[in-house]
Amino acid sequence: MSKFFLKPSLKTDVVIVGGGVVGCSIARELSKYKVDVVVVEKEVDFCQGASKGCSGIIHPFVTPFNSLKGKLCVEGNKLMDKLTEELDVPFNRCGLLFVSLNRKETFFLFLVYLVMKWRGIQVKFLNKRELRKVEPNLTNKAKCALLFPSGGVISPYELTFALIENAQKNGVKTLLGTKVEEVLVENGEVKGVKTNKGVIETSYVVNAAGLYSDEVAETAGVRNFKIVPRKGCMIVFDKKLRGYYRHYVAEAKIKQDPRTKGGGALLTVEGNPLWGPNLKETGSKEDTSVSRKDIEEIINTYNVLFPDFPLKIITCFAGVRAASEKGDFVIERTKVKGFINVAGIQSPGLTAAPAIAKMVTELLRKEGLKLERKGSFNPYRKRINKLTDYPPEEQDKMIKENPGYGRIICRCEQVTEAEVVEAIKRGAKTLDGVKFRTRAGMGRCQGSFCTPKILEILSRELKIPVKKITKKGGKSLILLYKIKELLKGA
Ligand SMILES: Cc1cc2nc3c(=O)[nH]c(=O)nc-3n(C[C@H](O)[C@H](O)[C@H](O)COP(=O)(O)OP(=O)(O)OC[C@H]3O[C@@H](n4cnc5c(N)ncnc54)[C@H](O)[C@@H]3O)c2cc1C
């Protein structure tokens, strides 16, 4: 053993590799028990992988129903109400509308309806008149639709941050900017993990490393799957179009177009229409570029549903799905005692995350981890208090108590200085850290107005020079010189 360990080493019962929505869900679930847990994340913040580049749909189901992802999707969907209530995360069960645009699709819808009824999935048939009533801006070509009321939308980052905040409150330790380089195995048993910052001694490792889960599994000698990165691009529209449609709307295509598989037109919980994602096999795990072709492809696909929709695009983004070549989730015990793979978590990984966490807890129990409930577990967490969520008389009170509420930093999203400071207190160290916790910079001007102000607040609160602040860690510096310094040298 000793040959492995650098000094000083950290000891814990369980190491979770990866701080995406899956790793953070597992951490929160394990925090209900008397075990020491450490989450190790290579980036400077949580939610930096697929969980950030995701569209936020809580799917009512996915096919095949009997696959692991099919089962965990339905289970995760059911757990979402209680979870979001406990964690104070906005969740809108807006419903999924599966729309037919021609006779063939109508016939297909009838078949889908029967299968769903048989499967016990809540579904309602809407004829043309009923459909028009609920979605008046939908194309005239729409014939009928199936409404799945359990479909919903959530902010994937708000959920991930809430999960880890609550887990931390319940004793989970976290190491950011720490990369697991090797899983240490001796005589077929996990002994620890070697990171770029030292060694952590442990008997249990949960590999929730998303796109890199195959590489982490390889170091433990149990790589029996390959991650195939699949990029998905999305377009975000101006909030002013909120109300143009209400549901998550998708066409009932008989043969799914592989380039738009799983996509639709949805309204985020914050009220921005969002179209996509498409699907592209990409050779790179880090390729989050969006091309003009992607944008045109997405617009052409969803314009068919809403032909008069004003295309007021405010931004585009992409995420990379960590699909396994097997096509299903890979959640399993392995031949190395104490090592659990939680890999191939492509869509519907966000929906399934709470169910995955329960499944992994049971796998750990079977591996021999003693799991005794903790009486002190506190399931509740409160989200950052947002000034605009309150009526004017309450707002006055808030500003008197904390003048930071009286200073608007992001005009588009109406984010105050007090909210930015609170985000920093909760762990934001970068521009993106503030953005994804408060929405400052996510509005129509995309940060043109608020970026300098946020940099100043970050610098003041973290007590670091403003030039050292990054967008998302690493080399993503924002300011290189002060104009005055440049002019002096001229
Ligand atoms: C475009 C797109 C749209 C999607 N839409 C939906 C949707 O609408 N609904 C839905 O249910 N699902 C959706 N998904 C799927 C969902 O986003 C993912 O299944 C889910 O986010 C996976 O979470 P994760 O924690 O496994 O992975 P990630 O979020 O990728 O987290 C893995 C983490 O591991 C870290 N890591 C990697 N290697 C190491 C290492 N060696 N050491 C330490 N840390 C490491 C990474 O930095 C990363 O933070 C979508 C995905 C994409 C890409």
PDBQT file of the ligand as one rigid body, heavy atoms in Angstrom, charges set to zero:
ROOT
HETATM    1  C1  LIG A 501     -26.933  18.558 -25.852  1.00  0.00    +0.000 C 
HETATM    2  C2  LIG A 501     -27.470  17.758 -24.697  1.00  0.00    +0.000 A 
HETATM    3  C3  LIG A 501     -28.822  17.824 -24.362  1.00  0.00    +0.000 A 
HETATM    4  C4  LIG A 501     -29.321  17.044 -23.329  1.00  0.00    +0.000 A 
HETATM    5  N1  LIG A 501     -30.637  17.175 -22.985  1.00  0.00    +0.000 NA
HETATM    6  C5  LIG A 501     -31.121  16.430 -21.961  1.00  0.00    +0.000 A 
HETATM    7  C6  LIG A 501     -32.461  16.613 -21.535  1.00  0.00    +0.000 A 
HETATM    8  O1  LIG A 501     -33.164  17.484 -22.041  1.00  0.00    +0.000 OA
HETATM    9  N2  LIG A 501     -32.934  15.836 -20.548  1.00  0.00    +0.000 N 
HETATM   10  C7  LIG A 501     -32.175  14.870 -19.955  1.00  0.00    +0.000 A 
HETATM   11  O2  LIG A 501     -32.690  14.169 -19.100  1.00  0.00    +0.000 OA
HETATM   12  N3  LIG A 501     -30.875  14.710 -20.295  1.00  0.00    +0.000 NA
HETATM   13  C8  LIG A 501     -30.330  15.470 -21.279  1.00  0.00    +0.000 A 
HETATM   14  N4  LIG A 501     -29.027  15.346 -21.635  1.00  0.00    +0.000 N 
HETATM   15  C9  LIG A 501     -28.194  14.362 -20.942  1.00  0.00    +0.000 C 
HETATM   16  C10 LIG A 501     -27.678  14.902 -19.620  1.00  0.00    +0.000 C 
HETATM   17  O3  LIG A 501     -27.229  16.219 -19.758  1.00  0.00    +0.000 OA
HETATM   18  C11 LIG A 501     -26.531  14.016 -19.162  1.00  0.00    +0.000 C 
HETATM   19  O4  LIG A 501     -26.958  12.673 -19.179  1.00  0.00    +0.000 OA
HETATM   20  C12 LIG A 501     -26.079  14.351 -17.750  1.00  0.00    +0.000 C 
HETATM   21  O5  LIG A 501     -25.808  15.720 -17.640  1.00  0.00    +0.000 OA
HETATM   22  C13 LIG A 501     -24.856  13.536 -17.417  1.00  0.00    +0.000 C 
HETATM   23  O6  LIG A 501     -24.365  13.960 -16.178  1.00  0.00    +0.000 OA
HETATM   24  P1  LIG A 501     -22.977  13.412 -15.643  1.00  0.00    +0.000 P 
HETATM   25  O7  LIG A 501     -22.818  13.915 -14.279  1.00  0.00    +0.000 OA
HETATM   26  O8  LIG A 501     -22.910  11.941 -15.867  1.00  0.00    +0.000 OA
HETATM   27  O9  LIG A 501     -21.883  14.005 -16.649  1.00  0.00    +0.000 OA
HETATM   28  P2  LIG A 501     -21.170  15.433 -16.655  1.00  0.00    +0.000 P 
HETATM   29  O10 LIG A 501     -22.098  16.517 -16.402  1.00  0.00    +0.000 OA
HETATM   30  O11 LIG A 501     -20.394  15.469 -17.925  1.00  0.00    +0.000 OA
HETATM   31  O12 LIG A 501     -20.177  15.351 -15.424  1.00  0.00    +0.000 OA
HETATM   32  C14 LIG A 501     -19.004  14.589 -15.425  1.00  0.00    +0.000 C 
HETATM   33  C15 LIG A 501     -17.961  15.362 -14.652  1.00  0.00    +0.000 C 
HETATM   34  O13 LIG A 501     -16.818  14.556 -14.458  1.00  0.00    +0.000 OA
HETATM   35  C16 LIG A 501     -15.691  15.415 -14.475  1.00  0.00    +0.000 C 
HETATM   36  N5  LIG A 501     -14.501  14.584 -14.737  1.00  0.00    +0.000 N 
HETATM   37  C17 LIG A 501     -14.212  13.917 -15.854  1.00  0.00    +0.000 A 
HETATM   38  N6  LIG A 501     -13.050  13.248 -15.713  1.00  0.00    +0.000 NA
HETATM   39  C18 LIG A 501     -12.615  13.501 -14.464  1.00  0.00    +0.000 A 
HETATM   40  C19 LIG A 501     -11.458  13.084 -13.737  1.00  0.00    +0.000 A 
HETATM   41  N7  LIG A 501     -10.545  12.276 -14.260  1.00  0.00    +0.000 N 
HETATM   42  N8  LIG A 501     -11.313  13.549 -12.471  1.00  0.00    +0.000 NA
HETATM   43  C20 LIG A 501     -12.246  14.387 -11.917  1.00  0.00    +0.000 A 
HETATM   44  N9  LIG A 501     -13.342  14.801 -12.579  1.00  0.00    +0.000 NA
HETATM   45  C21 LIG A 501     -13.541  14.359 -13.820  1.00  0.00    +0.000 A 
HETATM   46  C22 LIG A 501     -16.011  16.386 -15.587  1.00  0.00    +0.000 C 
HETATM   47  O14 LIG A 501     -15.249  17.572 -15.507  1.00  0.00    +0.000 OA
HETATM   48  C23 LIG A 501     -17.487  16.618 -15.380  1.00  0.00    +0.000 C 
HETATM   49  O15 LIG A 501     -17.756  17.746 -14.577  1.00  0.00    +0.000 OA
HETATM   50  C24 LIG A 501     -28.471  16.155 -22.634  1.00  0.00    +0.000 A 
HETATM   51  C25 LIG A 501     -27.106  16.127 -22.941  1.00  0.00    +0.000 A 
HETATM   52  C26 LIG A 501     -26.600  16.934 -23.944  1.00  0.00    +0.000 A 
HETATM   53  C27 LIG A 501     -25.137  16.937 -24.214  1.00  0.00    +0.000 C 
ENDROOT
TORSDOF 0
